[in-house]
Amino acid sequence: MANHKSAQKRARQDLRRRARNRAIKSDVRGRVKAVRTAIEAGDKTAAATQLRSAESALRKAASKGTLKRTTVSRSVARLAKAVDALS
């Protein structure tokens, strides 16, 4: 455990941030998985709806610093390309 007061505070902050980041990443993974499941099923309307939800979650994660913006952009582009390929 940290000995200095500032290090103790930093440790507390790290725990809070880790919990927040894990929750955000878990939510994002679930939404992306829903898009991929809809794509595999061939359901264009469900995939498009899930894509909007996943893109929103991904962009929000990027704005909070949980995921890198370039990673998010790449993921959204690939998902959108896969959804468009259904038609």
Order of alpha helices (4+ residues) and beta strands (2+ residues): alpha-alpha-alpha
